[in-house]
Amino acid sequence: MSVIDQMSVVVTAVKQVAPMIKEFTLEPLEGQLTPFSPGAHVVVTMAGTESTYRNAYSLMSDPQDNSQYRIAVRLQETSRGGSVYMHQQVEVGTQLKISPPSNLFAPQWMAKKHVLFAGGVGITPFLSYLPALQRQQVPFELHYMYRSQQTGAYRIELTESLADRCHCYDADQGNRCDVSAVMSAQPLGTHFYICGPESLIEAVQTTADEMGIPPSAIHWEAFAGAKPGQPFVVELSGRGVELDVAADSSLLEALEAADIKIPNLCRAGVCGQCVCDVAGGEVEHRDSYLSDTEKQSGRVIMPCVSRAAGERLVLDI
Amino acid sequence: MRVAPKEIQSFRDDFTYSNSTKAIERFPFPFVDDEYRYSVNMEPHLPKGGEGSAYDKFLDIDEHYLSEMAERELVLKEMPHRCLAMEHMDLACWDMVERLMVSLSEDYPDYFSLTREGDLWRWENKLLNINDQFTFGDSSSLPLPPLDYIGRQVQGDFALLDQRDGDLFLDAGMVTCPADWSLAFDAGMSFREWHGPVPMAHSEGIFDRALKYLIAIPVGKPVRRLNWTLTVNARMDTSPEKYHEWGHERTSVTPDNVGEKVYLRVEVQVLDRMPRSNAMMFSIRTYLLSLEDLVTNKTWAVRMHRALKTLPEPLINYKGLTRFHGTVVDYLSQFDPVS
């Protein structure tokens, strides 16, 4: 009976694929990796000197290739350490622990057509979509927006292999994607996928709303993980424990550092797994999972991204 | 030692189905408390109970293998729609083929073997004299559609649940031995829709919690739970499609025949994430044990008596036990020193 826990992998190649983006090839220390579904991600555990970082990265290799996984990491200016660690500390031969793949951004195979909007490093989940879409022989279009001075990885390869199904927009060259023009040209039954900054997700959602496209045909993945904030103290009322949450640590990471296990998948405020009950203090909600009503109630928090609005928070743990 | 497949017995007409002493010993008895409690009761699908137990392999192949496969053939011949797969589930069906062939050949090398050279696979099932070569992922290379092909070679019902919009949809399956539910009726339904008839649990929020848990199950971490009901006669196919053949049998239970006529029907349900499609595979492995065989285990007899005695009315009705619940409790009471 096979049960997969954390998998040990070794970095076998590191490639600079855009000015701010590095690609890492991961191979298993033993055996084979599991096949995965398009859009899946793994959580990479990085044992830094000061703290342990855990970041989710999309798998961008061919989902059927179980000899290696590839991920790409954009250096974040406001990084809490994870992307800096990947860029500065990880090299060929480095060993890492990764979670089994999980997927919050899978293609909807009932779609008549798939339209993919990628912003910057948001191209990564779509790189695992493309081989699957081609194998399934379903119609698709890729719209890829980037700033060539920072991102724009793989644009040459994509243009060559996808020809007129790939549309590139380099903002540094003044090229912009007219989202509503793209969307209004699609047949009924098209599903739209967005991976990129909040503004791109909103643009597509707003357009869909105006055009009467149902929310069930819009799928998005925000690639932003936890961002730093003010340090605060969290009290765990059930345990009589107080923990410090540093400016560059997420609440979830602070809990994990104290050996408190909280279920989680995306570490980006999307999947809803890590929700905790709040017994006191104000919350600065940064997630996209809780409803407005839940946020206003102040009774729950997603500790992977959200923080205390003040100096202190009490959790019912 | 595992129990080896024995000669074909029947689950209909003359009902020759029987359990050996070994099969009785390894029966997955579901009641853990003296009082019946409603719970989701999920646990990791890890080996337990030692070698030969019903839980020591991913899929349990036991002495009833040939009988259940013969019964499945009969059902599918009469009602081909008991196996269905919507078009968008093609990849999930191949996921299932891979999961089943790999685990069967690893766990039961004497019965099954799988040879893989890239996408060119050879599958041998010595119990059913099957030996086929095919191209993985190419449905035209198999004699039957992939789910139909593998489903006829493994005990238990299977459903493939598509995961989308934070929900699960019953979009493919092979269901020939259900405890009164219909694949054709439930096809395409969401998790809450197909659980619609279940009493009590909706208000307790059980389904919301269960769904949240299920959609987060990662690859390689299957979970299982047990479900149970009582069936009159050793009938595998208690489907709504066949209600006219078995519904009336519930009036045939008497104090004299209850021990041999009523069977505890236990389902070991396993949920396993399919890696390539992100679908969930839901397998329902059904075990039948007559009450007279069950009471050979004194602990089980006592516990079963107390669990059934405290079973809430809505569940008695939902499980279809209304007509003979009292007769069963009376029969079991003779084995309970407290009653």
Boltz contact constraints between the chains, C-beta under 6 A:
constraints:
  - contact:
      token1: [A, 1]
      token2: [B, 47]
      max_distance: 6.0
  - contact:
      token1: [A, 1]
      token2: [B, 58]
      max_distance: 6.0
  - contact:
      token1: [A, 3]
      token2: [B, 220]
      max_distance: 6.0
  - contact:
      token1: [A, 4]
      token2: [B, 220]
      max_distance: 6.0
  - contact:
      token1: [A, 34]
      token2: [B, 219]
      max_distance: 6.0
  - contact:
      token1: [A, 34]
      token2: [B, 275]
      max_distance: 6.0
  - contact:
      token1: [A, 35]
      token2: [B, 275]
      max_distance: 6.0
  - contact:
      token1: [A, 35]
      token2: [B, 276]
      max_distance: 6.0
  - contact:
      token1: [A, 36]
      token2: [B, 275]
      max_distance: 6.0
  - contact:
      token1: [A, 37]
      token2: [B, 276]
      max_distance: 6.0
  - contact:
      token1: [A, 37]
      token2: [B, 277]
      max_distance: 6.0
  - contact:
      token1: [A, 37]
      token2: [B, 278]
      max_distance: 6.0
  - contact:
      token1: [A, 100]
      token2: [B, 218]
      max_distance: 6.0
  - contact:
      token1: [A, 100]
      token2: [B, 219]
      max_distance: 6.0
  - contact:
      token1: [A, 100]
      token2: [B, 220]
      max_distance: 6.0
  - contact:
      token1: [A, 101]
      token2: [B, 219]
      max_distance: 6.0
  - contact:
      token1: [A, 102]
      token2: [B, 218]
      max_distance: 6.0
  - contact:
      token1: [A, 103]
      token2: [B, 278]
      max_distance: 6.0
  - contact:
      token1: [A, 106]
      token2: [B, 278]
      max_distance: 6.0
  - contact:
      token1: [A, 108]
      token2: [B, 164]
      max_distance: 6.0
  - contact:
      token1: [A, 109]
      token2: [B, 88]
      max_distance: 6.0
  - contact:
      token1: [A, 110]
      token2: [B, 88]
      max_distance: 6.0
  - contact:
      token1: [A, 216]
      token2: [B, 165]
      max_distance: 6.0
  - contact:
      token1: [A, 265]
      token2: [B, 216]
      max_distance: 6.0
  - contact:
      token1: [A, 273]
      token2: [B, 216]
      max_distance: 6.0
